[in-house]
Amino acid sequence: MAFDYLLTGAEVYDGLGNPPRCVDVGITGDQITAVEPELRAEADNTVNLTGCVLCPGFIDVHSHSDIYALVEPSAFSKITQGVTTEVVGNCGASAAPRYGAHRLPADWARLELPGAWQTVADYRVLVDTVQPAVNLALLVGHNTLRAGAVGYDGRAATPTEMCQMEDRLRQALDEGAIGLSTGLIYIPGRFAPREEIEQLCRIVAEQDAIYTSHMRSEGDGLLDALDETLGYGRTSGARVQVSHLKTSGRDNWSKLDAALERIWHAREHDGLDVCADRYPYIAACTDLDIVLPDWALDGGRTAILERVRNPQTRAQLHAEMTAARDPDYWGSVTVGSTHHPDIQPFKGQPLCDVATALELDPVAAVLYLIDRDELQTTGIFFGMNEDNMWRILAEPYVMLGSDGSVFAPTGPLSENHPHPRAYGSFPRWLRAVCDGRCVPLAEAIRKMTALPAAQFGFSDRGICAPGYRADLTAFRKDTVADRADFVNPHQAAVGIDYVMVNGVPTYVDGQLTGRRAGRFVA
């Protein structure tokens, strides 16, 4: 038997949590065709991976690369981590389908896009035309659906609008989307009553898809939000994924036991197919305007800016935001990405330092940034507990998800100031595990490969065995590590030696090969 590629010399983990084996891996086309000791066969290319761990390529189940992977198809920040598949469309925001009043997020819309699309089928064609270096699987964002049918108003959907959302969700799933995501702290999803989400989850269950949720709260209302999310699984029968499971805010760190108990009970007693994901950092990152009260968000971007720029409502916002949070809270916030030239120097700076430079108090500084940058500023929020983070990551149903988009140190995406998770989540996790923290290496690899493949329905990926797609990553246990940090986030990981996507070497010896073989995964 002849192979296109023969990978030899590595310590091979199958992704299922089994101990490693000293075997060779033969690849023909885009498939693994043999995994055996000392394969003696002809091969067009033999790759010696002595000293490396070889395992299935990592699956990033929580990504926002819908548009960025098309603008930067090298997928630099993900490929250099060993990621071969990304699940995009998380937190209620997806690239497709695009209808009605829906508008792309500002950071997506200002980029030069490689084409136009409306439906998931259109987006799928565009992905296959651009062919990014990673595989992309798409969740349909509830915020995207709702904006297309209802707009950005803070009200319940009419029966007609509800039918539109249901029909468009069915169409999207038929065209290859793998599930529905909600972002219930974002507009317009935060205005949706539970009945709306429940109806949509029934459609998800009918098509054996998955429901993922950035819940209504990850802090003060964590337990109620978790009950809501698990409730959708109980009433609909859909698979459920709790996005970036966390306990935000010092006063909420003690709620972890109760949260884990709820998930355990749902899995073990109620038979729910529920899992979660998490990134290995204690700081979150999202739009800075998330700190605005509900009433200020009604109506969407134009209405928000009108309120921020009106002296009377701005004063009201300042008073409410000041009263709503302890003064120490603002000391835990760092400015992330910015767009307007006037505030570019504030990227990566603590909010309190920015406030001092502007001669404003922190709340006034937030309102200034939101106004000047027209809602394009992101914030990095330090509010989690490290011990809780490791406890969550150790849970057998918790997998890795970066919550980060594709970025690159050059080109149009290099101007952003992302959370370092975009470059470092997977190698950071591996470094901790190889240093003896949290779980054994075989289990750590399972959390990035076979576990997410099973949960998200990738039947031919995530396992190193004959018949599976040749998505593979090789790394060195002694050197693998993240280098990105909050001050200098555009830094590639080290210790990832070899990445193959669909049988094509994409990253070799610390260099992109320029070959891209990613696909839309349905």
VEXVOLUM-476802 format. One record per residue (C-alpha): x, y, z; residue number from 1; residue in three letters. Coordinates in Angstrom, 2 decimals. Each point is the difference from the previous one (the first is absolute). Layout:
BEGIN
x	y	z	num	residu
X	Y	Z	NUM	ala
...
***
This chain:
BEGIN
x	y	z	num	residu
0.00	0.00	0.00	1	met
1.32	3.45	-0.91	2	ala
-0.74	3.14	1.97	3	phe
0.07	3.65	-0.88	4	asp
1.49	0.69	3.43	5	tyr
1.54	-2.26	2.60	6	leu
0.45	1.57	3.45	7	leu
2.54	-1.88	2.08	8	thr
1.78	0.14	3.35	9	gly
-2.68	1.78	2.05	10	ala
-1.76	-0.98	3.20	11	glu
-3.55	-0.31	-1.33	12	val
-3.14	0.82	2.00	13	tyr
-3.24	-1.09	-1.64	14	asp
-2.15	2.76	1.55	15	gly
-2.24	-2.40	1.89	16	leu
1.93	0.26	3.25	17	gly
1.96	-3.21	-0.50	18	asn
3.72	-0.27	0.85	19	pro
2.41	0.95	-2.79	20	pro
1.46	-2.53	-2.40	21	arg
3.19	-0.08	-2.03	22	cys
-1.56	-0.36	-3.43	23	val
0.30	1.45	-3.47	24	asp
-2.87	1.80	-1.71	25	val
-0.66	-0.43	-3.71	26	gly
-2.06	2.53	-1.93	27	ile
-1.56	-0.29	-3.43	28	thr
-1.84	2.97	-1.41	29	gly
-1.85	1.69	2.85	30	asp
-0.31	-3.11	2.14	31	gln
1.99	-1.94	2.54	32	ile
0.32	-3.45	-1.54	33	thr
2.32	-1.81	2.42	34	ala
1.13	0.29	3.63	35	val
2.41	-2.81	0.72	36	glu
3.47	-0.68	1.43	37	pro
2.85	0.25	-2.50	38	glu
-2.05	0.40	-3.15	39	leu
2.17	-1.26	-2.81	40	arg
-1.53	1.51	-3.09	41	ala
0.89	2.43	-2.70	42	glu
-0.93	3.62	0.54	43	ala
0.35	3.11	-2.12	44	asp
0.97	1.91	3.13	45	asn
1.42	-1.36	3.26	46	thr
-0.06	2.38	2.99	47	val
2.16	-0.83	3.01	48	asn
-1.71	1.27	3.17	49	leu
2.37	-1.55	2.53	50	thr
-0.32	1.78	3.33	51	gly
-3.53	1.22	-0.72	52	cys
-3.46	-0.88	1.15	53	val
-2.29	-0.62	-2.98	54	leu
-3.76	0.22	0.50	55	cys
-3.17	1.09	-1.78	56	pro
-0.12	3.67	-0.92	57	gly
-1.57	2.17	2.65	58	phe
-3.63	1.07	-0.32	59	ile
-0.73	3.51	1.24	60	asp
-3.67	-0.28	0.91	61	val
-0.43	3.65	0.92	62	his
1.27	2.32	-2.71	63	ser
-1.11	3.25	-1.61	64	his
1.99	-0.34	-3.22	65	ser
-3.05	0.02	-2.32	66	asp
1.33	3.01	-1.96	67	ile
3.58	0.22	1.20	68	tyr
0.88	-3.42	-1.43	69	ala
-1.10	1.26	-3.42	70	leu
1.99	3.23	0.31	71	val
3.09	-1.79	1.38	72	glu
-0.33	-3.51	-1.51	73	pro
3.43	-1.05	1.31	74	ser
-1.78	-0.19	3.38	75	ala
3.37	0.81	1.52	76	phe
-0.95	0.28	3.65	77	ser
-1.89	-3.30	-0.06	78	lys
2.21	-2.16	-2.21	79	ile
3.02	0.95	2.12	80	thr
-1.85	-1.42	3.02	81	gln
-0.68	-3.33	-1.72	82	gly
-3.67	0.80	-0.65	83	val
-1.37	-1.62	-3.15	84	thr
-3.77	0.58	0.43	85	thr
-1.88	2.99	1.37	86	glu
-3.66	0.16	1.01	87	val
-1.10	3.53	-0.89	88	val
-3.24	1.92	0.46	89	gly
0.17	-0.10	3.79	90	asn
-1.64	2.29	2.58	91	cys
-2.99	0.68	-2.23	92	gly
1.96	1.73	-2.78	93	ala
0.56	-1.78	-3.30	94	ser
1.00	1.09	-3.49	95	ala
-3.18	-1.51	-1.43	96	ala
-2.88	0.12	-0.68	97	pro
-0.34	3.72	-0.72	98	arg
-3.51	1.41	-0.27	99	tyr
-1.97	3.13	0.80	100	gly
1.51	2.45	2.46	101	ala
2.92	-2.24	0.90	102	his
3.39	1.67	-0.23	103	arg
3.40	-1.60	0.34	104	leu
1.88	0.94	3.18	105	pro
2.00	3.18	-0.60	106	ala
3.39	-1.72	0.19	107	asp
-1.12	-2.41	-2.75	108	trp
-1.74	2.57	-2.17	109	ala
2.98	2.36	-0.27	110	arg
2.19	-2.69	-1.58	111	leu
0.43	-0.56	-3.73	112	glu
-2.05	-3.15	-0.48	113	leu
0.78	-2.62	-2.67	114	pro
-3.56	-0.27	-1.26	115	gly
-3.70	0.45	0.70	116	ala
-2.45	-2.46	1.55	117	trp
-3.40	-0.25	1.62	118	gln
-0.80	-3.61	0.85	119	thr
2.08	-2.69	1.66	120	val
0.26	-1.67	-3.41	121	ala
1.51	3.22	-1.40	122	asp
2.44	0.26	2.90	123	tyr
0.96	-3.64	-0.44	124	arg
0.88	0.61	-3.66	125	val
2.11	3.00	1.01	126	leu
1.90	-2.04	2.60	127	val
0.73	-2.72	-2.52	128	asp
1.09	2.61	-2.56	129	thr
2.37	1.81	2.38	130	val
1.09	-3.31	1.57	131	gln
1.44	1.15	3.32	132	pro
2.71	-2.10	1.62	133	ala
-2.41	-1.28	2.67	134	val
-3.30	-1.81	-0.30	135	asn
-3.04	2.09	0.96	136	leu
-3.27	-1.27	1.46	137	ala
-2.78	2.56	0.40	138	leu
-2.52	0.56	2.78	139	leu
-2.96	2.22	-0.83	140	val
-0.04	2.99	2.32	141	gly
-3.31	0.74	1.68	142	his
0.86	3.71	0.05	143	asn
0.53	-0.23	-3.75	144	thr
-3.37	-1.69	-0.50	145	leu
-1.81	2.38	2.34	146	arg
1.49	3.15	-1.52	147	ala
-1.06	-1.24	-3.45	148	gly
-3.59	-0.53	1.10	149	ala
-0.65	2.35	2.93	150	val
2.79	2.56	-0.28	151	gly
1.75	1.34	3.07	152	tyr
-3.05	1.12	1.98	153	asp
-0.46	-1.13	3.59	154	gly
-3.23	-1.94	-0.46	155	arg
-1.37	-3.48	-0.57	156	ala
-0.28	-1.36	-3.54	157	ala
-3.41	0.01	-1.65	158	thr
-1.40	-3.36	-1.20	159	pro
0.98	0.91	-3.57	160	thr
3.54	0.91	1.05	161	glu
0.27	-3.20	2.01	162	met
-0.96	-2.00	-3.08	163	cys
2.69	1.80	-1.98	164	gln
2.64	-0.94	2.56	165	met
-1.15	-3.60	0.07	166	glu
-0.04	-0.31	-3.80	167	asp
3.43	1.61	-0.36	168	arg
1.47	-2.21	2.71	169	leu
-1.32	-3.13	-1.74	170	arg
1.38	1.19	-3.31	171	gln
3.40	0.77	1.55	172	ala
0.22	-3.44	1.59	173	leu
-1.04	-1.62	-3.28	174	asp
2.79	1.94	-1.75	175	glu
2.71	-1.24	2.35	176	gly
-0.06	1.98	3.24	177	ala
0.62	-2.31	2.97	178	ile
-2.14	1.72	2.63	179	gly
-1.28	3.16	1.66	180	leu
1.92	2.32	2.32	181	ser
-1.34	2.66	2.32	182	thr
1.71	3.03	1.50	183	gly
-2.55	1.01	2.59	184	leu
1.99	2.94	1.38	185	ile
0.21	1.60	-3.45	186	tyr
-2.58	1.84	-2.05	187	ile
-2.44	-0.92	-1.30	188	pro
0.11	-3.44	1.64	189	gly
-0.17	1.39	3.52	190	arg
-3.54	1.18	-0.80	191	phe
-1.23	-3.50	-0.92	192	ala
-2.40	-1.74	2.40	193	pro
0.69	-3.60	0.95	194	arg
-2.87	-1.24	-2.17	195	glu
1.78	1.27	-3.10	196	glu
3.20	-1.90	0.74	197	ile
-1.94	-3.12	0.94	198	glu
-1.85	-0.04	-3.33	199	gln
3.23	0.31	-1.94	200	leu
1.65	-2.73	2.09	201	cys
-2.77	-2.39	-0.99	202	arg
1.03	0.46	-3.63	203	ile
3.63	-0.59	0.99	204	val
-0.98	-3.28	1.66	205	ala
-2.11	-1.09	-2.97	206	glu
3.08	0.21	-2.22	207	gln
2.39	-1.56	2.54	208	asp
1.96	3.23	0.16	209	ala
1.53	1.75	3.02	210	ile
-1.04	2.98	2.13	211	tyr
2.84	2.09	1.43	212	thr
-0.49	2.94	2.33	213	ser
1.81	3.02	1.31	214	his
-2.45	0.10	2.89	215	met
-1.89	3.01	1.36	216	arg
2.44	0.22	2.88	217	ser
3.37	-1.44	0.97	218	glu
0.13	1.97	3.25	219	gly
-2.74	1.08	2.39	220	asp
-2.72	-1.88	-1.90	221	gly
2.16	-3.01	-0.91	222	leu
-2.11	-2.72	1.59	223	leu
-3.30	1.28	-1.38	224	asp
1.59	0.33	-3.44	225	ala
1.35	-3.54	0.20	226	leu
-3.43	-1.30	1.01	227	asp
-1.45	1.76	-3.04	228	glu
2.58	-1.50	-2.35	229	thr
-0.39	-3.53	1.35	230	leu
-3.75	0.47	-0.15	231	gly
0.14	0.41	-3.76	232	tyr
1.72	-3.36	-0.22	233	gly
-2.67	-1.61	2.17	234	arg
-2.97	1.41	-1.91	235	thr
1.41	-0.37	-3.52	236	ser
2.33	-2.99	0.20	237	gly
2.77	1.94	-1.76	238	ala
3.67	-0.50	0.78	239	arg
1.15	2.92	2.16	240	val
3.36	1.75	0.19	241	gln
0.64	2.54	2.76	242	val
2.33	2.54	-1.56	243	ser
3.13	1.05	1.93	244	his
-1.20	-1.29	3.38	245	leu
1.18	2.39	2.70	246	lys
-0.81	1.75	3.28	247	thr
0.58	3.70	-0.60	248	ser
0.49	2.45	2.84	249	gly
1.51	-0.72	3.40	250	arg
-3.42	-0.17	1.66	251	asp
-0.93	-2.84	-2.37	252	asn
3.07	-2.21	0.26	253	trp
-1.68	-2.06	2.73	254	ser
-2.82	-0.97	-2.39	255	lys
2.15	-2.50	-1.88	256	leu
-0.98	-3.00	2.12	257	asp
-3.68	0.67	-0.59	258	ala
0.56	0.54	-3.73	259	ala
1.94	-3.24	-0.42	260	leu
-2.62	-1.85	2.05	261	glu
-2.75	1.20	-2.34	262	arg
1.89	-1.20	-3.06	263	ile
0.87	-3.33	1.65	264	trp
-3.64	-0.57	0.92	265	his
-1.17	0.87	-3.50	266	ala
2.47	-2.42	-1.54	267	arg
-0.20	-2.89	2.45	268	glu
-3.63	0.11	1.19	269	his
-1.89	1.70	-2.80	270	asp
2.01	-1.54	-2.84	271	gly
0.66	3.35	-1.67	272	leu
2.72	0.12	-2.61	273	asp
1.64	3.12	1.43	274	val
3.63	1.07	-0.19	275	cys
1.92	3.26	0.42	276	ala
3.10	1.78	-1.23	277	asp
2.55	2.27	1.62	278	arg
3.17	1.92	-0.84	279	tyr
2.99	-0.15	2.41	280	pro
0.01	3.67	1.03	281	tyr
-1.68	1.93	2.81	282	ile
-0.81	3.07	-2.10	283	ala
-2.91	0.27	-2.42	284	ala
-0.19	2.20	-3.10	285	cys
-3.00	1.47	-1.74	286	thr
-1.44	3.30	-1.23	287	asp
0.59	2.81	2.48	288	leu
-3.61	1.16	-0.39	289	asp
-1.15	-3.16	1.76	290	ile
0.16	2.07	3.21	291	val
-2.89	2.22	-1.15	292	leu
-3.44	-0.60	1.61	293	pro
-2.74	-1.78	-1.93	294	asp
-2.03	3.11	-0.81	295	trp
2.99	1.59	-1.71	296	ala
0.36	-2.92	-2.41	297	leu
-3.57	-0.05	-1.34	298	asp
-0.09	0.69	-3.74	299	gly
3.56	-0.91	-0.93	300	gly
3.11	1.92	-0.97	301	arg
-1.47	3.31	-1.20	302	thr
-2.33	0.29	2.98	303	ala
2.79	-0.87	2.45	304	ile
2.27	2.69	-1.38	305	leu
-2.79	2.58	0.08	306	glu
-0.49	-0.67	3.72	307	arg
3.73	0.11	0.74	308	val
0.34	3.30	-1.86	309	arg
-3.04	1.68	1.52	310	asn
1.16	1.97	3.07	311	pro
-3.09	-0.86	2.04	312	gln
0.02	-3.75	-0.64	313	thr
3.79	-0.09	0.27	314	arg
-0.28	1.45	3.49	315	ala
-2.64	-2.60	0.84	316	gln
2.25	-2.77	-1.32	317	leu
2.90	1.29	2.06	318	his
-2.09	0.05	3.17	319	ala
-1.46	-3.48	-0.52	320	glu
3.30	-1.62	-0.99	321	met
1.76	1.58	2.97	322	thr
-2.65	-1.25	2.42	323	ala
-0.23	-3.47	-1.54	324	ala
3.60	-1.08	0.68	325	arg
2.49	0.21	2.80	326	asp
2.73	2.56	-0.82	327	pro
2.60	-2.80	0.12	328	asp
-1.68	-1.64	-3.00	329	tyr
1.35	2.57	-2.42	330	trp
3.53	-0.80	1.15	331	gly
-0.44	-3.51	-1.43	332	ser
-0.69	1.24	-3.54	333	val
2.59	0.44	-2.75	334	thr
-0.66	1.57	-3.39	335	val
0.37	-2.49	-2.84	336	gly
-0.37	0.76	-3.69	337	ser
-0.83	3.52	-1.19	338	thr
-0.62	1.52	-3.41	339	his
-0.07	3.80	0.09	340	his
3.47	1.56	-0.35	341	pro
-0.55	2.21	3.05	342	asp
-0.25	-2.99	2.32	343	ile
2.39	-2.42	-1.68	344	gln
2.67	0.80	2.65	345	pro
-2.31	-1.41	2.69	346	phe
0.08	-3.57	-1.36	347	lys
1.08	-2.42	2.70	348	gly
-0.07	2.68	2.72	349	gln
-1.77	-0.35	3.37	350	pro
-3.24	1.97	-0.04	351	leu
0.98	1.98	3.08	352	cys
3.20	1.14	-1.74	353	asp
-2.03	1.01	-3.02	354	val
-2.37	1.93	2.25	355	ala
2.94	1.82	1.60	356	thr
1.41	0.91	-3.41	357	ala
-3.40	1.37	-1.05	358	leu
-0.48	1.77	3.33	359	glu
-3.28	-1.85	0.50	360	leu
-1.35	-2.48	2.50	361	asp
-0.10	-3.64	-1.25	362	pro
-3.71	0.00	-0.87	363	val
0.32	3.25	-1.95	364	ala
3.02	-1.49	-1.76	365	ala
-2.05	-3.03	-1.05	366	val
-2.70	2.26	-1.44	367	leu
2.65	2.05	-1.81	368	tyr
1.53	-3.13	-1.57	369	leu
-3.40	-1.37	-1.04	370	ile
-0.89	3.35	-1.55	371	asp
3.30	0.74	-1.73	372	arg
0.45	-3.53	-1.32	373	asp
-3.66	-0.45	-0.97	374	glu
-0.39	-3.29	1.92	375	leu
3.16	-1.56	-1.48	376	gln
2.02	-0.12	3.24	377	thr
0.43	-3.29	1.81	378	thr
0.73	-0.49	3.67	379	gly
2.01	-2.63	1.86	380	ile
-1.65	-0.79	3.32	381	phe
2.00	-1.62	2.82	382	phe
-2.56	-1.55	2.32	383	gly
0.53	-3.76	0.26	384	met
1.69	-2.30	2.48	385	asn
2.92	-2.18	-1.12	386	glu
-0.79	-2.95	2.28	387	asp
-3.55	-0.04	-1.37	388	asn
1.39	0.10	-3.52	389	met
2.07	-3.14	0.55	390	trp
-2.90	-1.78	1.70	391	arg
-2.23	0.75	-2.98	392	ile
2.63	-1.14	-2.50	393	leu
0.41	-3.28	1.90	394	ala
-3.66	-0.96	-0.42	395	glu
-0.27	-2.92	-2.47	396	pro
-2.66	1.73	-2.13	397	tyr
1.90	3.29	-0.34	398	val
1.94	0.60	-3.20	399	met
2.27	2.81	-1.22	400	leu
-1.41	3.03	-1.75	401	gly
2.08	3.11	-0.58	402	ser
-2.87	2.51	-0.35	403	asp
2.46	1.70	-2.36	404	gly
0.03	0.76	-3.70	405	ser
2.69	-0.52	-2.58	406	val
2.67	2.70	0.16	407	phe
3.44	0.51	-1.54	408	ala
3.03	2.14	0.88	409	pro
-0.11	1.62	-3.45	410	thr
-2.80	1.09	-2.29	411	gly
-3.44	1.47	0.76	412	pro
-0.55	-1.99	3.20	413	leu
3.30	1.00	1.57	414	ser
-1.36	3.41	0.96	415	glu
-2.39	-1.45	2.58	416	asn
1.00	-0.58	3.61	417	his
-1.53	-3.41	0.73	418	pro
-0.12	-1.99	3.19	419	his
3.06	-2.30	0.00	420	pro
-2.32	-3.01	-0.07	421	arg
-0.24	0.51	-3.78	422	ala
3.65	-1.08	-0.31	423	tyr
0.60	-2.02	3.14	424	gly
-2.93	-2.02	1.35	425	ser
1.01	-3.47	-1.19	426	phe
3.77	0.16	0.62	427	pro
-0.66	1.68	3.37	428	arg
-2.19	-2.95	0.95	429	trp
2.61	-2.48	-1.23	430	leu
2.79	1.75	1.90	431	arg
-1.96	-0.22	3.25	432	ala
-0.83	-3.67	-0.59	433	val
3.56	-0.93	-0.96	434	cys
1.14	1.68	3.22	435	asp
-2.27	-2.35	1.93	436	gly
-3.04	2.21	0.54	437	arg
-3.69	-0.87	-0.20	438	cys
-0.32	-3.26	-2.01	439	val
2.25	-2.61	-1.69	440	pro
1.16	0.79	-3.53	441	leu
-2.20	-2.66	-1.63	442	ala
-3.06	1.56	1.61	443	glu
1.14	3.52	-0.91	444	ala
0.26	-1.04	-3.65	445	ile
-3.44	-1.67	0.12	446	arg
-1.46	3.34	1.12	447	lys
1.32	1.62	-3.20	448	met
-0.77	-2.81	-2.45	449	thr
-2.37	-2.96	0.43	450	ala
-2.20	1.66	2.65	451	leu
-0.86	3.09	-2.06	452	pro
-0.30	-2.07	-3.19	453	ala
-2.66	-2.17	1.65	454	ala
-1.85	2.92	1.58	455	gln
-0.13	2.05	-3.21	456	phe
-0.68	-2.91	-2.33	457	gly
3.29	-0.29	-1.90	458	phe
-0.16	-3.73	-0.64	459	ser
3.18	-0.18	-2.10	460	asp
2.31	2.29	2.00	461	arg
1.58	0.15	3.43	462	gly
1.47	-3.52	0.12	463	ile
3.29	-1.30	-1.34	464	cys
-1.14	-3.25	-1.57	465	ala
-0.52	-1.41	-3.52	466	pro
-3.00	1.49	-1.75	467	gly
0.20	3.38	1.75	468	tyr
1.00	3.25	-1.69	469	arg
3.68	0.77	0.12	470	ala
-0.20	3.00	2.30	471	asp
3.11	-0.44	2.17	472	leu
2.19	2.02	2.34	473	thr
3.48	-0.77	1.33	474	ala
1.52	1.83	2.96	475	phe
2.92	-0.32	2.39	476	arg
-0.85	-0.57	3.66	477	lys
3.13	1.74	1.25	478	asp
-0.43	3.25	-1.96	479	thr
-3.66	0.50	-0.89	480	val
-1.20	3.29	1.48	481	ala
-1.94	3.16	-0.66	482	asp
1.84	3.31	-0.40	483	arg
-2.86	2.44	-0.53	484	ala
-0.83	2.23	2.96	485	asp
-2.34	2.89	0.76	486	phe
2.58	2.63	-0.94	487	val
1.35	-1.71	-3.15	488	asn
-2.70	-2.39	-1.23	489	pro
1.23	-0.52	-3.58	490	his
2.53	-2.71	0.85	491	gln
-0.11	-3.53	-1.37	492	ala
0.31	-3.01	2.25	493	ala
3.14	-2.14	0.08	494	val
0.44	-3.75	0.04	495	gly
-2.54	-0.81	-2.73	496	ile
2.07	-1.78	-2.65	497	asp
-2.43	-1.29	-2.58	498	tyr
-3.64	0.61	-0.94	499	val
-1.86	-1.83	-2.76	500	met
-3.52	0.86	-1.16	501	val
-1.88	-2.47	-2.20	502	asn
3.25	-1.73	-0.91	503	gly
1.85	3.22	-0.93	504	val
2.99	1.22	2.05	505	pro
-0.89	3.55	1.01	506	thr
2.57	0.81	2.70	507	tyr
3.45	-1.59	0.07	508	val
2.92	0.79	2.30	509	asp
-1.42	3.30	1.12	510	gly
-0.94	1.24	-3.47	511	gln
-3.23	0.20	-1.96	512	leu
0.38	-1.99	-3.21	513	thr
-2.42	2.19	-1.95	514	gly
-2.18	-3.03	-0.74	515	arg
-3.61	0.26	1.16	516	arg
-2.46	-2.88	0.03	517	ala
-2.72	1.02	2.44	518	gly
-3.63	-0.79	-0.76	519	arg
-3.49	0.91	1.08	520	phe
-0.94	-2.82	2.37	521	val
-3.70	-0.86	0.11	522	ala
***
